[in-house]
Amino acid sequence: MELHCPECNSIVYSRRADICGICGKPLPESFHFHGDQAEKIETELEHARHDLQAVSDDRAAVREGLDTPDSLFLEDATDDMQ
């Protein structure tokens, strides 16, 4: 569902914003996340950040030539092919 500012009709990209990013007018309360919604979204964002960091760390370790569970698996699979 795409929300638009009632004053200038610009797209509202964040339901966390209190004011329109274009015209600066207050956004209706119905646009905002409330209580459980906000907590659920924050929890999901935190999990996504954690997962992204784990993937980034794994990739950095592989680039540095360190043994990680993923790189060990790839080495084992290569050994089985020989």
C-alpha positions as CSV (number, residue, x, y, z in Angstrom):
1,M,0.0,0.0,0.0
2,E,1.5,3.3,-1.1
3,L,0.8,6.3,1.2
4,H,0.7,9.9,-0.1
5,C,1.0,13.1,1.8
6,P,-2.5,14.6,2.1
7,E,-1.0,18.1,1.5
8,C,1.4,17.7,-1.4
9,N,0.5,14.2,-2.6
10,S,4.2,13.1,-2.5
11,I,4.9,9.4,-1.6
12,V,5.5,8.8,2.1
13,Y,8.5,6.4,2.2
14,S,8.6,5.9,6.0
15,R,5.8,5.2,8.3
16,R,8.1,6.3,11.1
17,A,8.1,9.9,9.9
18,D,5.9,12.5,11.7
19,I,6.1,15.0,8.9
20,C,6.2,14.9,5.1
21,G,9.8,14.9,3.8
22,I,8.8,17.2,0.9
23,C,6.4,19.8,2.3
24,G,7.1,19.4,6.0
25,K,3.4,19.2,7.0
26,P,2.4,16.8,9.7
27,L,1.3,13.3,8.5
28,P,-1.9,11.7,9.8
29,E,-1.6,9.4,12.8
30,S,-3.0,6.6,10.7
31,F,0.2,6.6,8.6
32,H,2.4,5.7,11.7
33,F,3.3,2.3,13.0
34,H,1.9,1.9,16.5
35,G,2.8,-0.3,19.5
36,D,3.1,-3.9,18.5
37,Q,3.6,-3.0,14.8
38,A,6.6,-0.8,15.6
39,E,8.1,-3.4,17.9
40,K,7.6,-6.2,15.3
41,I,9.2,-4.1,12.6
42,E,12.2,-3.2,14.8
43,T,12.7,-6.8,15.7
44,E,12.6,-7.8,12.0
45,L,15.1,-5.1,11.1
46,E,17.4,-6.1,13.8
47,H,17.4,-9.8,12.6
48,A,17.9,-8.6,9.1
49,R,20.9,-6.5,10.2
50,H,22.4,-9.4,12.1
51,D,21.9,-11.8,9.1
52,L,23.5,-9.3,6.8
53,Q,26.5,-8.8,9.1
54,A,27.0,-12.6,9.3
55,V,27.0,-12.9,5.5
56,S,29.4,-9.9,5.3
57,D,31.7,-11.4,7.9
58,D,31.7,-14.8,6.1
59,R,32.6,-13.2,2.8
60,A,35.4,-11.2,4.4
61,A,36.8,-14.3,6.0
62,V,36.7,-16.2,2.7
63,R,38.5,-13.3,0.9
64,E,41.1,-13.3,3.6
65,G,41.6,-17.1,3.2
66,L,40.4,-18.0,6.7
67,D,38.6,-21.3,7.3
68,T,34.9,-20.7,7.8
69,P,32.1,-23.3,7.9
70,D,31.2,-22.3,4.3
71,S,34.8,-22.5,3.0
72,L,35.4,-25.8,4.8
73,F,32.2,-27.2,3.1
74,L,33.5,-26.1,-0.3
75,E,36.9,-27.7,0.3
76,D,35.3,-30.9,1.4
77,A,33.0,-31.0,-1.7
78,T,36.1,-30.4,-3.9
79,D,38.0,-33.2,-2.2
80,D,35.1,-35.6,-2.8
81,M,35.2,-34.8,-6.5
82,Q,38.8,-35.9,-6.9
